Amino acid sequence: MVFCAVCKAHSCNNPKVAPPPQCPTKNVDFSEAAAEYQKEENFTIAKVSGILSTDYSNTRIEETMKFARACGYKKLGIAFCVSMDKEAEIIDKIFRYNGFETVSVICKVGSLRKDEILGIECKEAPFICNPIGQAQMLNREKTDLNILVGLCVGHDTLFFKYSEAPVSVLAVKDRVLAHNPLGAVYMSDNFMKKKLFPEKE
């Protein structure tokens, strides 16, 4: 079992600190993972990310563009939720202005019906989100990097599964917290405590 989330030593990041007995850095052989970084694409992604992660002056969208440019990604795919169509339009405009070619695909692409695909009747919203179709569309377009904008939990999972190009996330959906899911984490000791830690019977 690995319990890094509750570790206070973080000896993996500071060799001067003694690791706890169950520390995977101490007890697991990571040579296989290390070898994977020598593959050309992995090496480039890891190296560029390593450099960018030390620069705290960039917004997420700026960092995404710097990452794409440094990796040689010229054609960006934008997979977005219909509820973020305005944001997607602005993101597309920013990418294009900064020299990228873009392809964008909305979550309802294909107009697949919930009753036919999932067996769910929903007159208010009859069409399913289609992350598999989004990924397949961008695969056909041979994008270099796909960027998610507001896909729902689970839909993003399916997109990751079917995308042939590397994927990064620019925005995640949180309907309650203005798309800032960490807001719940930061408020988990007060305003959100009853929702996140409900009393057990």
Secondary structure as UniProt FT lines:
FT   HELIX           4..6
FT   TURN            11..13
FT   TURN            15..16
FT   TURN            21..22
FT   HELIX           24..27
FT   HELIX           31..36
FT   TURN            37..38
FT   HELIX           40..52
FT   TURN            53..54
FT   TURN            56..57
FT   HELIX           60..71
FT   STRAND          75..80
FT   HELIX           82..84
FT   HELIX           85..97
FT   TURN            98..99
FT   STRAND          101..106
FT   TURN            107..110
FT   HELIX           114..117
FT   HELIX           131..140
FT   TURN            141..142
FT   STRAND          145..149
FT   TURN            153..154
FT   HELIX           155..162
FT   STRAND          167..171
FT   TURN            175..179
FT   HELIX           182..186
FT   TURN            187..192
FT   HELIX           193..196
//
